[in-house]
């Protein structure tokens, strides 16, 4: 190419490499629409009510982002991720966007409480493909190696709700197989899950995807089931009473060694934090799924591993253990209160977790009212001196149950309670107080939604002609 490569090196200082060559300049400009000066200026102007907070460590990417934001006249400031808990988020007339390397870790380091109307979003900068796709409504991830100005601006606009991502919210290619259960038997899945709400959700999802399910409430019960029959896959919660998912994995792997079989074990974890995935793999699990479990995610993971399963004998449907049977519950009094509520359930949950199946969603809401609301009520009544062990265990379980029905505010508060309880911090009183205020409003929202779904289903049955 007629160029030149030079290298300079000095002991104790480092090396510098430079490449020089000439490129021909075209007279035609064929830039994408989102790379024109006009588009960039328009995009930047639309973010005038946004405050960007750069938490990246010092380096080329951080410098590039700071330069981009300054050149576009966007309000920004830099702060280390470790100091986020000291940051003041007190403006209600703007949207804060936290630029970070790891969304989950960054959220954990945020202040424990904010003023009610403060709006905070997260823009994760990924250096690996494929870019993560989170289910949360407060986060978006972009590819940042390299980071283009147009990519940064588009990511910020998606974060604050000015633009939609260029991929569908979820994969609906198997929607028909979900709405009407697949005729093809895909195998038997052993599930170990102690949370009743999660049991209902997961069993419905697996059944609609064509799997038969043996549901157990802890590791010991799952181990007894595994010894008695063959399974295609094992799904296990990581944290359960009596025997957790890690102990269960060790025990099952020992049985598999004796039988000369391979049955994949997949973790169900609510602690989708840095290090949790590594621990699952190190323990001997093959994969993991973050809770609440989205139907398109579990479909892809199970499809991948079921093809590799080699049980010691062909799983037989006739040998199925009786799944966990819940006692028939009294009809929940779900008459909607007339008073307006400031809390609403996330409308996206119906599609994300249930693919539009309103009947299943109504059943899960009813399970939540029966089993989870009493636990939430007991938790908010805890006072000093706090039982941190009980608080942590209860909050850990209820944060995923709440998110599974779309009670995002409740789930976030349970997450904060779990973190403070883990640190045995007296500040756990702050999110407990907030939970006490929000619980009644959330219960009203759940009852209203449940009643609406039940009435809608009854109306459809009434209008369906008899054939």
Residue, then its C-alpha position, 0 to 999 in steps of 0.5 A: x500500500x506504499x505506507x510505513x510502519x514504525x515502532x519506538x520502545x523504551x525500557x520502563x516506559x513502553x512501546x509506541x507503534x505508528x502506521x502511515x499510508x495514503x487512502x484515495x478520497x472519493x468524491x461521492x458521499x454515501x453515508x448512512x442517514x444517521x451519520x449526517x451532520x443534520x441527523x446528529x445535530x437533531x439527535x443531540x438537540x432532542x436530548x436537551x432534557x437529559x443528564x449523562x453521567x459517565x461512570x467508566x474508568x479512565x481510558x480511551x472509551x471514557x475520553x471518547x464519550x466525554x469528547x462526544x458529549x461536549x461536542x454535542x453540547x449535552x449536559x454531562x458529568x463524570x464520576x467513578x462507579x464506586x462513588x455513585x452512592x454519593x451522587x445526588x439525583x435531585x432534578x425532576x425536570x430531566x432524565x438521568x442516563x448512567x453510562x456504565x460497563x455493567x448494568x446490574x453491578x452499577x444498579x447495585x451501587x446506586x443510592x438506596x432511595x431517590x425522590x419519587x419522580x426522579x427518572x434514572x435510566x442506564x446505558x450499558x457499553x458492551x465490548x463483546x458481541x452479541x450485545x446484551x438484551x435486558x428485559x428491564x425498562x430502564x436499561x439499554x445496551x449498545x456495542x462500543x468497540x468501536x463506539x460511533x457518535x451516531x451509536x451513542x446518540x441513538x442509544x441515549x435516545x432509546x434510553x429516554x424513550x425517544x426512539x425504539x430499538x431496531x430489534x423486536x421486543x421478543x422473539x415471537x416465532x414460536x408464539x403459536x406453539x405457546x398459545x396452542x401447545x406443541x403436539x410433539x413431546x420434547x421430553x420431561x423436565x425436572x424443576x426444583x423451585x421453592x417459590x409458588x408463583x415461579x412454579x406456576x409461571x415456569x410450569x405453564x411455560x414448559x407445558x406450552x412449549x411441549x415439555x412434561x414437567x415434574x415440579x419439586x419444592x427443594x433440592x432434596x425432593x428433586x434429588x429423590x425424583x431424579x433417582x426414580x426416573x429418567x429426565x431430559x433436563x433439570x432446571x433448578x433454583x440456586x437458593x432453596x431450603x433443605x438443599x440448594x441448587x449447587x448441592x443438588x447439582x453435585x448430587x445429580x452429577x454423582x448419579x450421572x457418573x454411576x449411570x454413564x449418562x448426561x442430563x444438562x442442568x440449568x440454573x434459575x437465578x434471581x442473582x444475575x450479578x457479576x460472579x453468579x454465572x461463573x459460580x453456576x458453571x464452576x459448580x457443574x451446571x451447563x447454563x443459567x437463566x435469570x428470573x423472572x424467566x422470559x418465555x423466548x429465553x427459556x425456549x432457546x436455552x432448553x432447545x439448545x440443551x435438550x438436543x444434547x441430553x443423553x439420559x440412561x434410559x428414554x424418559x417415559x411419560x407414564x413414570x411421571x411423579x405426581x407434580x406439586x398439587x396446590x390446595x384449592x384456594x378460596x376465590x380472591x376478593x378482587x373487587x376493584x377499589x374506586x380510589x385512584x392508584x399511583x402504581x400500575x403493573x408493567x403492561x409488557x409482562x403479559x407478552x414477555x412472560x406469557x406471550x399474551x396468554x391472559x388466562x395464565x397471567x390471571x392464575x399467576x396473579x391469584x397465586x401472588x395474592x394468596x402466597x406472596x402478599x401475606x409474606x410481604x405483609x409480614x416483612x414490612x411489619x419487621x422492626x428493630x432489631x432486624x432479623x437480617x437473615x430472614x429479611x434477606x431470604x424473604x426479599x430474595x424470593x419476593x423480588x422475582x415473584x413481584x417482577x414476574x407479575x409486573x410489580x416493578x416498584x415492589x421488586x426494586x424495593x425487595x432488591x434494596x432490602x436484600x442488599x441492605x440485609x446482606x450487609x446487615x445495615x440498619x438502613x434497611x429501614x429506608x426501603x422497608x418504609x417505602x415498601x410499607x407505603x407501596x404495598x397496599x397500592x400494589x395489591x389494589x393494582x393486582x386485584x384490579x388486573x386480575x378481575x379485568x382478566x377474569x371478566x374478559x375470559x368469562x365474556x369470551x366464553x359467554x360469547x362463544x357459540x356452542x357447536 
